[in-house]
Amino acid sequence: MSEHLATIRWDLPSDAVFLKGRYSREHTWTFDGGFTMQASPAPNVVPEPFSNPAHVDPEEAFVASVASCHMLTFLHVASKAGFEVRSYEDQAVGKMAKNENGVPWVSAIALRPQITWGEQAPDVEELERLHHQAHAYCFIANSVKTEVRVESSGQ
């Protein structure tokens, strides 16, 4: 099959005191296409100034990855079913919880797609079937144990 590359880079800042935990965790992600983005832990995990709330944190990226994969798969299954999607927007939300060992994890992701259809829209039952099929075929959803649910408004 395929491989997907991400290079994660972090360097110790010159003013840091690493052994006392006083160092910035800001870093970069570079993807195989050459795109680089700024990343940081979430400020609720590592407080400022050792994190940067303006950067993407791994939990946000995880939620975005699940939502993006679902959308891309949904667009494919909708087109195969004969439904034209004109726009798709999702305000996805990941919820953190502690597992049985007390370790935080992203335990659930709620996808909340708002879809604008072409001339014909699926009925509620067909829409649920399309979302179920998209979830079943989504590479990312098949790679994680996090609960992923679609909270569709029937649109």
Backbone as CSV, one residue per row, in Angstrom:
resi,resn,N_x,N_y,N_z,CA_x,CA_y,CA_z,C_x,C_y,C_z
1,MET,0.858,-1.183,0.000,0.000,0.000,0.000,0.897,1.237,0.000
2,SER,0.451,2.300,0.630,1.201,3.550,0.584,1.826,3.875,1.934
3,GLU,2.742,4.821,1.916,3.357,5.358,3.127,3.103,6.853,3.160
4,HIS,3.040,7.405,4.353,2.769,8.834,4.525,3.781,9.383,5.517
5,LEU,4.523,10.394,5.105,5.643,10.908,5.882,5.292,12.220,6.573
6,ALA,5.658,12.319,7.821,5.580,13.574,8.565,6.880,13.694,9.350
7,THR,7.552,14.836,9.192,8.782,15.091,9.933,8.463,16.070,11.051
8,ILE,8.755,15.670,12.272,8.509,16.496,13.450,9.858,17.011,13.928
9,ARG,9.977,18.350,14.075,11.255,18.932,14.452,11.093,19.861,15.646
10,TRP,11.954,19.671,16.630,12.012,20.517,17.819,13.469,20.722,18.179
11,ASP,13.823,21.924,18.575,15.169,22.245,19.064,15.041,22.958,20.401
12,LEU,15.954,22.667,21.294,15.974,23.314,22.599,16.319,24.789,22.437
13,PRO,15.434,25.685,22.889,15.743,27.118,22.828,16.958,27.450,23.695
14,SER,17.701,28.462,23.293,18.945,28.817,23.997,18.704,29.272,25.437
15,ASP,17.530,29.830,25.728,17.252,30.321,27.076,16.528,29.278,27.946
16,ALA,16.443,28.055,27.487,15.676,27.020,28.176,16.454,26.381,29.318
17,VAL,15.718,25.842,30.277,16.273,25.030,31.352,15.555,23.689,31.263
18,PHE,16.085,22.836,30.422,15.415,21.583,30.070,15.132,20.701,31.281
19,LEU,16.110,20.479,32.114,15.960,19.553,33.231,14.973,20.036,34.292
20,LYS,14.625,21.307,34.257,13.612,21.842,35.183,12.263,22.016,34.487
21,GLY,12.173,21.556,33.223,10.908,21.634,32.490,10.570,23.013,31.970
22,ARG,11.539,23.930,31.982,11.295,25.306,31.548,11.839,25.493,30.131
23,TYR,11.098,24.961,29.187,11.491,25.050,27.778,10.226,25.045,26.917
24,SER,10.306,25.723,25.799,9.190,25.767,24.868,9.038,24.413,24.181
25,ARG,7.800,24.021,24.029,7.495,22.779,23.311,7.063,23.059,21.874
26,GLU,7.155,24.328,21.429,6.794,24.648,20.048,7.695,23.860,19.102
27,HIS,7.112,23.386,18.021,7.847,22.577,17.060,7.185,22.705,15.695
28,THR,7.705,22.020,14.710,7.109,22.064,13.375,6.772,20.666,12.893
29,TRP,5.778,20.626,12.012,5.423,19.412,11.292,5.652,19.709,9.818
30,THR,6.434,18.878,9.160,6.629,19.015,7.717,6.146,17.733,7.058
31,PHE,5.313,17.895,6.050,4.693,16.760,5.384,5.396,16.454,4.068
32,ASP,5.143,15.263,3.536,5.877,14.795,2.367,5.720,15.692,1.140
33,GLY,4.675,16.509,1.092,4.516,17.455,-0.015,5.299,18.738,0.177
34,GLY,5.945,18.898,1.350,6.759,20.073,1.617,6.106,21.101,2.519
35,PHE,4.821,20.957,2.817,4.132,21.925,3.666,4.616,21.792,5.107
36,THR,4.939,22.937,5.734,5.364,22.964,7.134,4.375,23.802,7.929
37,MET,4.008,23.303,9.092,3.122,24.069,9.964,3.672,24.089,11.390
38,GLN,3.292,25.122,12.112,3.701,25.284,13.502,2.809,24.441,14.394
39,ALA,3.407,23.755,15.333,2.665,22.913,16.264,3.126,23.199,17.689
40,SER,2.289,22.808,18.635,2.567,23.058,20.044,1.633,22.182,20.862
41,PRO,1.986,21.900,22.093,0.984,21.232,22.928,-0.164,22.198,23.212
42,ALA,-1.298,21.648,23.560,-2.436,22.484,23.937,-2.092,23.235,25.223
43,PRO,-2.477,24.507,25.325,-2.169,25.288,26.527,-2.775,24.716,27.807
44,ASN,-3.853,23.943,27.704,-4.406,23.332,28.913,-3.583,22.114,29.351
45,VAL,-2.698,21.640,28.487,-1.805,20.529,28.817,-0.461,21.073,29.299
46,VAL,0.109,21.987,28.528,1.366,22.646,28.876,1.104,24.149,28.835
47,PRO,1.156,24.828,29.983,0.804,26.243,30.008,1.796,27.123,29.241
48,GLU,1.269,28.286,28.823,2.135,29.295,28.221,3.160,29.725,29.273
49,PRO,4.330,30.119,28.969,4.908,30.369,27.653,5.578,29.139,27.034
50,PHE,5.320,27.966,27.586,5.968,26.755,27.071,5.137,26.081,25.989
51,SER,3.972,26.672,25.691,3.133,26.259,24.571,2.674,27.518,23.856
52,ASN,2.075,27.347,22.695,1.597,28.489,21.924,0.196,28.174,21.415
53,PRO,-0.821,28.850,21.957,-2.199,28.546,21.566,-2.512,28.869,20.099
54,ALA,-1.668,29.649,19.449,-1.886,29.978,18.039,-1.485,28.826,17.114
55,HIS,-0.756,27.862,17.624,-0.304,26.731,16.809,-1.269,25.552,16.961
56,VAL,-1.175,24.622,16.041,-2.011,23.420,16.076,-1.450,22.457,17.116
57,ASP,-2.340,21.911,17.944,-1.872,20.906,18.894,-2.253,19.513,18.396
58,PRO,-1.592,18.476,18.888,-1.840,17.122,18.377,-3.298,16.671,18.506
59,GLU,-3.971,17.087,19.569,-5.358,16.685,19.740,-6.243,17.324,18.673
60,GLU,-6.023,18.614,18.389,-6.764,19.280,17.311,-6.487,18.612,15.969
61,ALA,-5.236,18.293,15.728,-4.861,17.657,14.471,-5.514,16.285,14.329
62,PHE,-5.612,15.565,15.431,-6.263,14.257,15.415,-7.739,14.397,15.053
63,VAL,-8.428,15.337,15.694,-9.839,15.577,15.406,-10.004,15.999,13.943
64,ALA,-9.152,16.902,13.471,-9.220,17.347,12.086,-8.969,16.193,11.119
65,SER,-8.039,15.323,11.457,-7.725,14.177,10.607,-8.929,13.241,10.483
66,VAL,-9.575,12.940,11.598,-10.759,12.077,11.570,-11.875,12.736,10.771
67,ALA,-12.121,14.026,11.022,-13.193,14.743,10.329,-12.914,14.862,8.834
68,SER,-11.677,15.142,8.479,-11.302,15.275,7.077,-11.456,13.949,6.342
69,CYS,-11.002,12.872,6.951,-11.124,11.550,6.334,-12.596,11.193,6.135
70,HIS,-13.411,11.459,7.145,-14.841,11.159,7.017,-15.444,11.963,5.871
71,MET,-15.119,13.257,5.803,-15.663,14.102,4.738,-15.253,13.585,3.365
72,LEU,-13.967,13.305,3.188,-13.492,12.844,1.881,-14.165,11.537,1.474
73,THR,-14.323,10.639,2.426,-14.986,9.369,2.137,-16.477,9.592,1.881
74,PHE,-17.096,10.491,2.655,-18.511,10.810,2.459,-18.746,11.384,1.060
75,LEU,-17.889,12.305,0.632,-18.036,12.883,-0.712,-18.005,11.780,-1.769
76,HIS,-17.121,10.823,-1.595,-17.013,9.711,-2.546,-18.288,8.858,-2.554
77,VAL,-18.747,8.445,-1.374,-19.930,7.580,-1.345,-21.191,8.332,-1.786
78,ALA,-21.284,9.618,-1.485,-22.441,10.411,-1.933,-22.454,10.508,-3.455
79,SER,-21.293,10.744,-4.055,-21.246,10.842,-5.524,-21.616,9.511,-6.169
80,LYS,-21.133,8.413,-5.589,-21.458,7.078,-6.122,-22.950,6.774,-5.990
81,ALA,-23.592,7.355,-4.970,-25.024,7.138,-4.761,-25.878,8.102,-5.580
82,GLY,-25.228,9.013,-6.325,-25.963,9.920,-7.202,-26.394,11.223,-6.569
83,PHE,-25.789,11.578,-5.426,-26.122,12.839,-4.766,-24.985,13.836,-4.942
84,GLU,-25.329,15.034,-5.421,-24.321,16.082,-5.580,-24.203,16.882,-4.283
85,VAL,-22.977,16.959,-3.761,-22.700,17.774,-2.585,-22.094,19.077,-3.084
86,ARG,-22.689,20.186,-2.701,-22.168,21.500,-3.120,-21.259,22.113,-2.061
87,SER,-21.523,21.821,-0.794,-20.616,22.271,0.265,-20.770,21.350,1.476
88,TYR,-19.708,21.318,2.263,-19.665,20.445,3.442,-18.831,21.180,4.482
89,GLU,-19.398,21.431,5.634,-18.666,22.068,6.729,-18.922,21.271,7.996
90,ASP,-17.870,21.034,8.755,-17.992,20.229,9.967,-17.320,20.956,11.127
91,GLN,-18.059,21.163,12.188,-17.524,21.721,13.426,-17.263,20.539,14.367
92,ALA,-16.256,19.749,14.045,-15.947,18.534,14.796,-15.381,18.881,16.169
93,VAL,-15.726,18.056,17.157,-15.274,18.274,18.526,-14.755,16.960,19.102
94,GLY,-13.541,17.012,19.639,-12.978,15.859,20.326,-13.094,16.047,21.825
95,LYS,-13.461,14.989,22.520,-13.599,15.030,23.981,-12.500,14.192,24.617
96,MET,-11.841,14.782,25.606,-10.815,14.079,26.369,-11.457,13.439,27.594
97,ALA,-10.937,12.292,27.951,-11.342,11.590,29.168,-10.121,10.843,29.678
98,LYS,-10.232,10.244,30.826,-9.129,9.410,31.331,-9.496,7.946,31.097
99,ASN,-8.500,7.186,30.665,-8.739,5.760,30.455,-8.682,5.013,31.782
100,GLU,-8.754,3.688,31.726,-8.778,2.864,32.936,-7.520,3.002,33.784
101,ASN,-6.422,3.510,33.197,-5.175,3.733,33.940,-5.003,5.190,34.364
102,GLY,-6.028,6.012,34.126,-5.966,7.421,34.503,-5.220,8.292,33.518
103,VAL,-4.935,7.757,32.333,-4.201,8.503,31.308,-5.202,9.188,30.369
104,PRO,-5.044,10.511,30.159,-5.967,11.201,29.247,-5.829,10.693,27.811
105,TRP,-6.972,10.656,27.126,-7.002,10.276,25.717,-8.210,10.934,25.055
106,VAL,-8.191,11.013,23.753,-9.343,11.521,23.006,-10.304,10.341,22.900
107,SER,-11.318,10.341,23.754,-12.214,9.187,23.860,-13.362,9.223,22.871
108,ALA,-13.737,10.416,22.411,-14.870,10.527,21.491,-14.688,11.740,20.594
109,ILE,-15.136,11.592,19.378,-15.152,12.703,18.426,-16.557,12.792,17.860
110,ALA,-17.136,13.990,17.953,-18.453,14.240,17.374,-18.251,15.004,16.066
111,LEU,-18.730,14.410,14.993,-18.719,15.077,13.692,-20.085,15.716,13.517
112,ARG,-20.081,16.980,13.101,-21.334,17.723,12.966,-21.418,18.360,11.578
113,PRO,-21.493,17.516,10.546,-21.475,18.052,9.191,-22.750,18.820,8.836
114,GLN,-22.537,19.925,8.154,-23.617,20.707,7.553,-23.379,20.618,6.045
115,ILE,-24.328,20.051,5.351,-24.148,19.745,3.932,-25.163,20.515,3.101
116,THR,-24.685,21.107,2.023,-25.561,21.721,1.040,-25.577,20.804,-0.172
117,TRP,-26.778,20.409,-0.577,-26.947,19.451,-1.657,-27.284,20.147,-2.969
118,GLY,-27.070,19.434,-4.043,-27.480,19.894,-5.373,-28.996,19.776,-5.496
119,GLU,-29.469,19.377,-6.656,-30.912,19.331,-6.922,-31.651,18.328,-6.056
120,GLN,-30.999,17.237,-5.705,-31.661,16.187,-4.934,-30.870,15.907,-3.662
121,ALA,-31.569,15.890,-2.530,-30.943,15.563,-1.237,-31.441,14.198,-0.776
122,PRO,-30.603,13.453,-0.090,-31.062,12.169,0.435,-32.056,12.383,1.576
123,ASP,-32.940,11.408,1.781,-33.814,11.490,2.950,-32.980,11.125,4.182
124,VAL,-33.564,11.248,5.350,-32.834,11.052,6.600,-32.226,9.649,6.671
125,GLU,-32.984,8.651,6.252,-32.489,7.269,6.286,-31.297,7.076,5.349
126,GLU,-31.397,7.623,4.150,-30.295,7.505,3.178,-29.067,8.266,3.659
127,LEU,-29.280,9.432,4.262,-28.169,10.221,4.790,-27.439,9.437,5.876
128,GLU,-28.172,8.818,6.774,-27.549,7.993,7.810,-26.751,6.846,7.188
129,ARG,-27.295,6.224,6.136,-26.594,5.136,5.457,-25.300,5.640,4.823
130,LEU,-25.343,6.827,4.205,-24.138,7.403,3.593,-23.067,7.677,4.644
131,HIS,-23.475,8.238,5.782,-22.508,8.502,6.854,-21.954,7.199,7.425
132,HIS,-22.806,6.209,7.591,-22.342,4.911,8.095,-21.333,4.292,7.121
133,GLN,-21.640,4.360,5.839,-20.731,3.815,4.824,-19.409,4.591,4.819
134,ALA,-19.488,5.914,4.931,-18.265,6.731,4.963,-17.418,6.351,6.168
135,HIS,-18.051,6.163,7.309,-17.299,5.785,8.508,-16.648,4.412,8.329
136,ALA,-17.375,3.499,7.740,-16.864,2.137,7.563,-15.652,2.099,6.630
137,TYR,-15.598,3.021,5.668,-14.506,3.021,4.687,-13.396,4.025,5.005
138,CYS,-13.578,4.874,5.995,-12.584,5.901,6.332,-11.317,5.247,6.892
139,PHE,-10.182,5.527,6.265,-8.901,4.937,6.692,-8.574,5.278,8.147
140,ILE,-8.798,6.527,8.516,-8.440,6.977,9.863,-9.368,6.346,10.904
141,ALA,-10.663,6.341,10.634,-11.610,5.727,11.574,-11.284,4.257,11.787
142,ASN,-10.781,3.608,10.763,-10.404,2.198,10.877,-9.071,2.014,11.589
143,SER,-8.409,3.113,11.927,-7.088,3.050,12.550,-7.081,3.398,14.026
144,VAL,-8.222,3.800,14.574,-8.256,4.283,15.959,-9.348,3.603,16.769
145,LYS,-9.195,3.651,18.095,-10.222,3.088,18.976,-11.165,4.155,19.525
146,THR,-10.922,5.412,19.207,-11.793,6.497,19.646,-13.181,6.325,19.042
147,GLU,-14.204,6.559,19.855,-15.570,6.536,19.335,-15.754,7.731,18.408
148,VAL,-16.237,7.486,17.199,-16.536,8.554,16.252,-18.019,8.446,15.932
149,ARG,-18.754,9.534,16.168,-20.191,9.524,15.858,-20.527,10.757,15.040
150,VAL,-21.496,10.596,14.170,-21.972,11.696,13.347,-23.255,12.223,13.980
151,GLU,-23.261,13.491,14.280,-24.438,14.151,14.834,-25.039,14.987,13.718
152,SER,-25.764,14.312,12.850,-26.309,14.963,11.650,-27.630,15.636,11.970
153,SER,-27.794,16.818,11.414,-29.044,17.534,11.613,-30.029,17.199,10.491
154,GLY,-29.683,16.223,9.667,-30.546,15.847,8.562,-30.371,16.748,7.355
155,GLN,-29.345,17.555,7.356,-29.092,18.480,6.244,-28.065,17.913,5.315
